[in-house]
Amino acid sequence: DVKVTQSSRYLVKRTGEKVFLECVQDMDHENMFWYRQDPGLGLRLIYFSYDVKMKEKGDIPEGYSVSREKKERFSLILESASTNQTSMYLCASSGQGWNNEQFFGPGTRLTVL
Amino acid sequence: GENVEQHPSTLSVQEGDSAVIKCTYSDSASNYFPWYKQELGKGPQLIIDIRSNVGEKKDQRIAVTLNKTAKHFSLHITETQPEDSAVYFCAASAMNTGFQKLVFGTGTRLLVSP
């Protein structure tokens, strides 16, 4: 059974803290993605990676960075968390090809106080 | 860039009725249109997709139609069941981006009442 796992389901952090969200996939997928999901806004792409050590900005990269040191792991980093980064964060992975299915993790609900 | 609009934002139906969710897109280069279903506490899951060389695709009780001229596509669910209750997202992607960059709609919360 294919799987995308995220390190935490719920996370509470303070403003200004550095936050790491981890994502691991077991499908040997080349592509990995980070989205944030907000009510009324749908899913918005933050960053994606098409290979180890490669990354591309999505539609809302400001305030975020990513790291992909190994093929199966993709990390989202909030250098200095702010309250407007309170959201649900979803990780996804897919195989090569522009129309391959994206498999999503269960999400991490991050609250920044 | 691509913009995807989705309507309605909420939809309530009785069990057994049909449900239709509509999406429009702006980029004529988009040629791949997946639909995802997100159940409570879970990540979205692909339920059906359509490519621009096809006008309609069916899979049991669900179907998707695509009108390239009007730039809109729709999800049709027949004989709805309570387990169809979820949030549904449409998305669009263009092969010419080089990578699979999906642009999602804002979601439709479907509630099927017994």
Interface residues (C-beta under 8 A of the other chain):
Chain A: V4 N31 Y35 G40 L41 G42 L43 R44 L45 F48 Y50 E56 G58 D59 L90 A92 S94 G97 W98 N99 N100 E101 Q102 F104 G105 P106 G107
Chain B: G1 Q6 S9 Y32 P34 Y36 G41 K42 G43 P44 Q45 L46 D49 R51 F89 S93 A94 M95 T97 G98 F99 Q100 K101 L102 V103 F104 G105 T106 G107
